[in-house]
Amino acid sequence: MNPYAIRTHDLSKEYNGEAILKKINLQLERGRIHAIIGPSGVGKSVLLRLLNLLEEPTSGEIHFDGRALKENDRLELQRRMTLVFQKPVLFNTSVYENVAYGLKVRKENRRSILEKVRKALEVVDLKNYEHKRARNLSGGEKQRVAIAQAMVLEPEILFLDEPTSDLDPRNVAIIEELIKYINEEFKITVVIATHNMFQAKRLAHEATFLFGGRIIESGKAQEIFTKPKDRRVLRFIEGKMIF
């Protein structure tokens, strides 16, 4: 088995002629937590959408399991990955119906849906919330429902876009522990975009710093946080502006 879940080669993205990402060369090791770090507006969310095949790059290649992406592989690969957005996208229905939705789209049978939804809700510690209205929950609970929506699809790769940006410290801690549990228990490759360097330090095995649409440093997280090679990364770690 290829050690890398995803690799990119010179991946670039433009919107209306403006370069957002420039020649991104990235290696995401299988079964690890990889943090994409940088200030707001550097292209972290765009990169997640490209990797999750929600958007197409302007140029460059994405390799899955050591093979370059081919158009006829797209649907199969999309079923193996899922993205949790910064703000949970929830229907005005019960928690159960929200979590079951993706399985219904895949036309799974009722018994399978019931079993998988209950398992996913147990993973996120919301097993008694099935009949509660999702939009009435707290911010932290909504984010856990969103993660359950992802987990019920049994992904190999889980993308998280700033999953704790609007949460209080208690709920940040709950979500971070959940992310670590998911990675360790289910061996899922996790890719988290965050501007919170301390969160990345707590969670990540590997880290990639983005600035100006480019990777300025990438490697083992603890090595980067302890002894960064790029002065802009050092300034970011020290809490100084790097704009």
C-alpha positions as CSV (number, residue, x, y, z in Angstrom):
1,M,0.0,0.0,0.0
2,N,1.3,3.5,-0.9
3,P,2.3,5.3,2.3
4,Y,0.7,8.6,1.0
5,A,-3.1,8.9,0.9
6,I,-2.7,12.1,-1.3
7,R,0.1,13.7,-3.1
8,T,0.0,16.9,-5.2
9,H,2.3,18.1,-8.0
10,D,2.4,21.8,-8.8
11,L,-1.3,22.2,-7.9
12,S,-2.5,25.7,-8.7
13,K,-5.9,27.5,-8.6
14,E,-7.0,30.8,-10.0
15,Y,-10.2,32.8,-9.8
16,N,-10.8,35.3,-12.5
17,G,-7.1,35.4,-13.3
18,E,-6.1,35.9,-9.6
19,A,-3.7,33.2,-8.4
20,I,-5.0,31.8,-5.0
21,L,-2.7,28.7,-4.8
22,K,0.6,28.5,-6.6
23,K,2.4,25.2,-7.4
24,I,1.4,23.3,-4.2
25,N,3.5,20.2,-3.7
26,L,2.0,18.3,-0.8
27,Q,2.4,14.8,0.7
28,L,-0.3,13.6,3.1
29,E,0.9,10.4,4.9
30,R,-1.8,7.8,5.4
31,G,-3.4,7.5,8.9
32,R,-1.9,10.7,10.2
33,I,-3.3,14.1,11.3
34,H,-2.0,16.8,8.9
35,A,-2.5,20.5,9.7
36,I,-2.7,23.2,7.0
37,I,-1.8,26.3,8.8
38,G,-1.7,30.0,8.0
39,P,-3.5,33.3,8.5
40,S,-6.9,34.0,7.0
41,G,-7.0,34.4,3.2
42,V,-4.0,32.3,2.2
43,G,-6.0,29.6,0.5
44,K,-6.4,26.9,3.2
45,S,-10.1,26.4,2.5
46,V,-9.5,26.4,-1.3
47,L,-6.9,23.7,-0.9
48,L,-9.2,21.5,1.1
49,R,-11.9,21.8,-1.6
50,L,-9.4,20.9,-4.3
51,L,-8.2,17.8,-2.4
52,N,-11.8,16.8,-1.7
53,L,-12.5,17.1,-5.4
54,L,-15.2,19.7,-4.9
55,E,-13.4,22.0,-7.2
56,E,-10.9,21.5,-10.1
57,P,-7.5,23.0,-10.1
58,T,-6.4,25.4,-12.8
59,S,-3.3,23.3,-13.3
60,G,-1.3,20.6,-11.6
61,E,-2.1,17.0,-10.5
62,I,-3.5,15.2,-7.5
63,H,-2.4,11.6,-6.8
64,F,-4.5,9.2,-4.7
65,D,-2.8,6.0,-3.5
66,G,0.1,6.7,-5.8
67,R,-2.0,7.2,-8.9
68,A,-2.8,10.4,-10.7
69,L,-6.5,11.4,-10.6
70,K,-8.5,10.3,-13.7
71,E,-11.9,11.6,-14.4
72,N,-13.5,8.2,-14.3
73,D,-12.1,7.7,-10.7
74,R,-13.7,10.9,-9.4
75,L,-17.0,9.5,-8.0
76,E,-15.3,6.5,-6.3
77,L,-12.7,8.8,-4.7
78,Q,-15.3,11.3,-3.5
79,R,-17.1,8.5,-1.7
80,R,-13.9,7.8,0.2
81,M,-13.5,11.3,1.5
82,T,-15.6,13.9,3.2
83,L,-15.3,17.6,4.2
84,V,-16.7,19.2,7.4
85,F,-17.2,22.9,6.7
86,Q,-16.4,25.7,9.2
87,K,-20.1,26.4,9.7
88,P,-22.2,23.3,10.0
89,V,-24.7,22.8,7.2
90,L,-27.8,21.4,9.0
91,F,-31.4,20.9,7.9
92,N,-34.2,22.1,10.1
93,T,-35.0,18.5,11.0
94,S,-33.9,16.0,13.7
95,V,-30.4,15.1,14.4
96,Y,-31.1,11.6,13.1
97,E,-32.4,12.9,9.8
98,N,-29.4,15.1,9.4
99,V,-26.9,12.3,10.0
100,A,-28.9,9.8,7.9
101,Y,-29.2,12.1,4.8
102,G,-25.9,11.1,3.1
103,L,-26.8,7.4,3.5
104,K,-30.2,8.0,2.0
105,V,-28.6,9.7,-1.0
106,R,-26.5,6.6,-1.4
107,K,-29.7,4.5,-1.3
108,E,-28.7,2.4,1.6
109,N,-31.4,0.2,3.2
110,R,-33.2,1.3,6.4
111,R,-31.6,-1.2,8.7
112,S,-28.1,-0.2,7.6
113,I,-28.9,3.5,7.9
114,L,-30.2,3.0,11.5
115,E,-27.1,1.1,12.6
116,K,-24.7,3.5,11.0
117,V,-26.4,6.6,12.3
118,R,-26.5,5.3,15.9
119,K,-22.8,4.3,15.6
120,A,-21.8,7.7,14.3
121,L,-23.8,9.5,17.1
122,E,-22.1,7.3,19.7
123,V,-18.7,8.3,18.3
124,V,-19.5,12.0,18.8
125,D,-21.2,11.4,22.2
126,L,-24.6,12.4,21.0
127,K,-26.4,9.0,21.2
128,N,-29.4,10.4,23.1
129,Y,-29.9,13.3,20.6
130,E,-31.5,11.4,17.8
131,H,-34.9,13.2,18.0
132,K,-33.7,16.7,18.9
133,R,-34.0,19.4,16.3
134,A,-30.5,20.0,15.0
135,R,-30.7,23.7,14.6
136,N,-31.7,24.1,18.2
137,L,-28.4,22.7,19.5
138,S,-25.4,24.6,20.9
139,G,-22.5,25.5,18.6
140,G,-20.4,22.7,19.9
141,E,-23.2,20.2,19.5
142,K,-23.9,21.3,16.0
143,Q,-20.2,20.8,15.1
144,R,-20.4,17.3,16.5
145,V,-23.5,16.6,14.4
146,A,-21.5,17.8,11.3
147,I,-18.7,15.4,12.2
148,A,-21.2,12.6,12.6
149,Q,-22.6,13.4,9.2
150,A,-19.1,12.8,7.9
151,M,-18.3,9.7,10.0
152,V,-21.5,7.9,9.0
153,L,-20.1,7.7,5.5
154,E,-17.1,5.8,6.8
155,P,-14.5,7.9,5.0
156,E,-10.8,7.1,4.6
157,I,-9.9,10.8,4.6
158,L,-11.6,13.4,6.8
159,F,-11.1,17.1,5.9
160,L,-11.9,19.7,8.6
161,D,-12.1,23.4,7.7
162,E,-11.5,25.5,10.8
163,P,-13.8,23.2,12.9
164,T,-13.5,25.1,16.2
165,S,-13.2,28.7,15.0
166,D,-16.6,29.8,16.6
167,L,-16.5,27.7,19.7
168,D,-15.7,28.4,23.4
169,P,-12.6,26.7,25.0
170,R,-14.6,23.9,26.5
171,N,-16.1,22.9,23.1
172,V,-12.8,23.4,21.4
173,A,-11.3,20.8,23.8
174,I,-14.2,18.4,23.1
175,I,-13.8,18.7,19.3
176,E,-10.0,18.3,19.5
177,E,-10.3,15.1,21.7
178,L,-12.9,13.8,19.2
179,I,-10.5,14.4,16.2
180,K,-7.7,12.5,18.0
181,Y,-10.1,9.7,18.9
182,I,-11.3,9.4,15.3
183,N,-7.7,9.3,14.0
184,E,-6.5,6.7,16.5
185,E,-9.6,4.5,16.7
186,F,-10.5,4.3,13.0
187,K,-7.1,5.0,11.4
188,I,-8.6,7.8,9.3
189,T,-6.3,10.3,7.7
190,V,-7.3,13.7,9.0
191,V,-6.5,17.0,7.3
192,I,-7.4,20.1,9.3
193,A,-7.2,23.7,8.1
194,T,-6.6,26.1,10.9
195,H,-5.2,29.5,11.7
196,N,-4.7,28.4,15.3
197,M,-1.1,27.4,15.7
198,F,-1.6,26.1,19.2
199,Q,-4.4,23.8,18.0
200,A,-2.1,22.5,15.2
201,K,0.6,21.8,17.8
202,R,-1.8,19.9,20.0
203,L,-3.2,17.8,17.2
204,A,-1.0,17.4,14.2
205,H,1.7,14.8,13.3
206,E,2.5,16.7,10.1
207,A,2.2,20.5,9.3
208,T,2.2,22.6,6.3
209,F,2.4,26.4,6.4
210,L,0.7,28.4,3.7
211,F,1.5,32.1,2.9
212,G,0.7,34.1,-0.2
213,G,-0.8,31.0,-1.8
214,R,2.4,29.0,-1.5
215,I,3.8,26.4,0.9
216,I,6.6,28.1,2.8
217,E,7.4,25.1,5.1
218,S,6.1,21.5,5.5
219,G,7.2,18.5,7.6
220,K,7.0,16.9,11.0
221,A,4.8,19.2,13.2
222,Q,7.0,19.1,16.3
223,E,10.2,19.8,14.3
224,I,8.6,22.8,12.7
225,F,7.1,24.2,15.9
226,T,10.4,23.6,17.7
227,K,12.9,24.8,15.1
228,P,11.2,26.4,12.0
229,K,13.4,27.0,9.0
230,D,11.4,29.9,7.5
231,R,11.4,33.2,9.3
232,R,7.8,33.9,8.5
233,V,6.8,30.6,10.2
234,L,8.9,31.6,13.2
235,R,7.1,35.0,13.4
236,F,3.7,33.3,13.1
237,I,4.6,30.9,15.9
238,E,5.7,33.8,18.0
239,G,2.3,35.4,17.5
240,K,3.6,38.2,15.3
241,M,1.9,39.4,12.1
242,I,3.4,38.0,8.9
243,F,1.2,39.9,6.4
